[in-house]
């Protein structure tokens, strides 16, 4: 498994976080999505190794109007 850590520029409420988690879990090869308890801007996405990842994750986030920054991959 691989993990990408992202910082989301937008402020997300609990409903938006749940919707975003559901959206990302629908991306092929994504296994888990976690948000920081302390800061909802920070998220981790765990995924199976596959060509095109993590760009598919970034594309999914951008397609819903978010502006993610990669912290580490």
C-alpha positions as CSV (number, residue, x, y, z in Angstrom):
1,X,0.0,0.0,0.0
2,X,1.0,3.6,-0.6
3,X,-0.1,6.8,1.2
4,X,-0.3,10.4,0.0
5,X,-0.6,13.2,2.6
6,X,-2.6,16.2,1.3
7,X,-3.4,19.6,2.6
8,X,-6.8,21.0,1.5
9,X,-6.9,24.8,1.2
10,X,-10.7,25.0,1.8
11,X,-12.4,24.8,5.2
12,X,-14.5,21.7,5.3
13,X,-17.4,21.0,7.7
14,X,-18.3,17.5,8.9
15,X,-20.8,16.9,6.1
16,X,-18.3,17.9,3.4
17,X,-15.6,15.7,4.9
18,X,-18.0,12.7,4.8
19,X,-19.0,13.5,1.2
20,X,-15.3,13.9,0.2
21,X,-14.4,10.6,1.9
22,X,-17.2,8.8,0.0
23,X,-16.1,10.4,-3.3
24,X,-12.5,9.3,-2.8
25,X,-13.4,5.8,-1.7
26,X,-15.1,5.6,-5.1
27,X,-11.8,6.2,-6.9
28,X,-10.4,2.8,-8.1
29,X,-7.5,1.6,-6.0
30,X,-8.2,3.9,-3.1
31,X,-8.3,1.8,0.1
32,X,-8.8,4.3,2.9
33,X,-9.3,8.1,3.5
34,X,-8.5,9.7,6.9
35,X,-8.8,13.3,8.1
36,X,-6.8,14.7,11.0
37,X,-8.8,15.2,14.2
38,X,-6.9,18.4,15.0
39,X,-7.0,20.0,11.5
40,X,-9.6,19.1,8.9
41,X,-7.3,20.5,6.2
42,X,-4.9,17.5,6.6
43,X,-5.8,14.2,5.0
44,X,-4.2,10.9,4.2
45,X,-5.3,8.7,1.3
46,X,-4.1,5.1,1.2
47,X,-4.1,3.4,-2.2
48,X,-3.0,0.3,-4.0
49,X,0.0,0.7,-6.3
50,X,-1.3,1.5,-9.8
51,X,-0.2,3.6,-12.7
52,X,-1.8,7.0,-12.6
53,X,-2.0,7.2,-8.8
54,X,-1.8,9.6,-7.0
55,X,-2.7,11.9,-9.9
56,X,-6.2,10.3,-10.0
57,X,-6.7,11.3,-6.4
58,X,-5.7,14.9,-7.1
59,X,-7.9,15.0,-10.2
60,X,-10.9,13.8,-8.1
61,X,-10.3,16.5,-5.5
62,X,-10.0,19.2,-8.1
63,X,-13.1,18.0,-9.9
64,X,-15.2,18.9,-6.8
65,X,-13.7,22.3,-6.6
66,X,-11.0,21.7,-4.0
67,X,-7.4,22.9,-4.1
68,X,-5.2,20.2,-2.6
69,X,-1.4,20.5,-2.0
70,X,0.7,17.3,-1.8
71,X,2.6,17.3,1.5
72,X,4.2,13.9,1.0
73,X,3.8,10.8,-1.2
